[in-house]
Amino acid sequence: MADARGGKHRLAEALTRVVAREGIAGVSVRAVAAEAGVSGGTVQHYFSTRAEMIRYAMEWTSAQVEQRLVGVQRWGGVPEWTREILLELLPLDADRHREHAVWLAFVAHAKTDPALAELRRLTNEKLGELYSRIVRARRGLPVHSEGAEPPNLEVDADAMLLQSLLDGLALQLADLGPDEAAKAGPELLDRYLALAVDEPVEHESP
C-alpha cells in the first residue's frame, strides 16, 4: 500500500509539473510518464483514465497545501502565527507561484468535471473555516474545533472578505517577479489586516 501511494504521489508531482509548463491540455499518459521517468504502462497501472489522474493530482495538491498550513507553528503571538498561515497561501516564491498556477488550471478544468468541482467546493469550505478562525483569533474571540464556533455574522462576513482579498492578492502577485512579490505581498497583507481585520468597522446602532 505504501509503495502504491508513493508511486501515485510521484505521478501526481510529475503531472503538476506538466500542468505548470503546458496547462491541463498538455496532460497525457505519455507526457506524465516522460516527466516521471516511467513507462506509460506504469501510469496506466495506477490510473485507468486521464480524468482519474487529474483528479488525484488535484486532491494531492490540495492535501500538500493543507499539510503545509498545519505545519505552521502556533506558538508566540497570535498576530505572528496567523500572519504566517496567510502568507503561506500567497505565491511569494517560485514553488508557491507554480503551485498557484497549477491550482488555477485545476479550478478552470473543474467546470468540465463534477468530481473536480466538488473537490474545489470542499477546499473552499475548509479555507473559509480557516479564515474564520484567523479572524476570531486576531480579535480575541473564542476559537473552537472546526464548525463549533457560535454564529457571528460580522466574523463570517469579514472572513469572506479576507478570503476574497487573499484570492485577489494572489492573482496580482502571480504577475510579479519573485523578488517584487516577496516584498509587496507581506506589505499589502499587513495593510489589509490592520485596516479590516484587527480594526473591524463599527456599525452605528439604528
N, C-alpha and C positions, 0 to 999 in steps of 0.2 A: 504493500500500500504506500509506504514512504517513497519507494522508487517511482511509483506511478505518479504521485503528487509532484515529485521532483522533476520528472520528465514533462509533465504538463506545465509546470511553472517555467521551465526552460523555454518551452514553445511559446508561452504567453509573453515572456520577455522578448523573444525574437519577433513576435507579431507586433508588439508595441513599437519596436524599432522600425519595422516596416511601415507602420501607420504614420509614425513621426516623419518619416522620409518621403512617403509616397501617398499617404492618405488611405482610407478604407479601400478605395478602388485598387490599390496595389496588393491587397491581401489575397494570397492564393496558397494552395498546398505547396506548390513549387517554391514560391518566394519565401515562405516561412521556413521550409526545410533548408533552403540555401542559407538563410540568415542564421539558423540554429546549428548548421553544420551536421544535419542528419539527412536521412533519406526521406523521400515522400511517403514511403510505406510506414515509417516511424510516425510521421504526423497523422496519417490515417488510422494508425493503431490507437491513438489517443482520441482523435476527433473524427467522427464519421462524416461530418459536413463542415463546410466553411462557416456557416452561421453558428454552429456549435462552438467552433474555435474562437470566433469573435466574441461570443457571449462569455465564454470562460475568461478570455483576456480582459474584458471589461470588469468582470467580477474580481479578477486578480488585481487589477489596477486600483479599484475601489478599496479592496482589502489592504493593499500596500499603504495607501494614504491613511486609512483608519489606524493601522498599526503604528504609523509614524506619529500620529496625533496622540495616541495612547501613551507613547513613549516620552512625551514631553514631561519633564519633571514638574510636579505640582507644589514643591516647597518654595518658601520665600513669599514675597508679597504677591497678592492677587493680581495687581496690575501687570506685574512682570510675567507671570506664567500664562495668564490669559493672552497677553500680547504675543508671546512666543507661539502659542497654538495658532493664532490668527495669521501670523507671519508664515507659518508652515503651509498655509493654503494659498500663498501667493507665489507666482513664478519669479523668484528673486535670484535664481541661479540656473545654470544650464540644465540640470536634471529636472528641476521643477518646471522649467519652461517647456521641456519636451513632454513631461507628464501632463501639463495643462493642454498642450496642443493635441495630444492623444485623446484626452478625455473629451475635448470638444468634438473630435472626429467621431467618437463613440456616441456622444449625445445626438449629433446630427443624424447618424445612422439609425438611432433608436426610433426615428419617425417611421421606419420601414419594418421594424421588428418589435412586436409586442413584448417579448421577453426582455429586450434591452430597455424598452420604455418603462417596464415595471422596475427594473433594477435602478434606472435613473430616478424614479419616483421614491424608492426606498432610500437611496443615497441622499436625496434632497431632504427627506424626512429626518434622517439621522443628523444631517448638518443643521437643520432647523432646531432640533433639540439641543445640539451643541451650542449654537449661538444664543439660545435662550438661557442656558446655564451660565454662559460667559457674561451676559448682561446682568443676570441675577448676582453672580459672584462679584462683579465690579461695583455693584450698588449695595452690597452688604445684605442682600436678601437671602433667605434660606435656599439651599441647593440640595435637593434630594436625589434619589435614583431617577433614571430616565422615566419621564412620563408621570412622576409622582408629585410634581410641584402643583400647588394650588393655582387655579386660573388667575391670570393677571393680564388684562387686555393691553396695558401700556407696555409691559415687558414683551408680550407677544408681538406687538406692532414694532417695537424697537429692534427685536431680534430679526424680524423680517427685513427691516431696513438695513441692519448690519449685514445680513446675508446678501442683500442686493448690492450693497456697497462693495463687499468682497468680490462678488462675481464681476461687477463692472470694473473695479480696480484691476483685477487680474487680466481682463481683456486689454486694458490700457497698457499695463506693464509688459504684456506679451509682445507689444510692438516696439519696445525699447531695447537697447542693448543691455547686456547683463550688468555692467557697472552702473549704468543710469537707473535701471530697475531696482538694483540693490540699494541705491541711495534714495530714490523717490518713494518706493513702496512703504518703508517704515515711517517716513516723514508724513505721508498722506494718511496712513492708518492712524498714527498718533493724533493727527489733527482731527480726524473724524471721531475717534474715541473721546477726546476731550470735549468736543462740541455736542455730541449727540448721545453718548452712552454714559460717560461719567457725570455729565451735567444735563440730565433729562429736562425737556421742556416742561415747565409748569403750566397747567391749564387753569384758567380762571374759572371760578365757580359761577354758574349762571345766576 
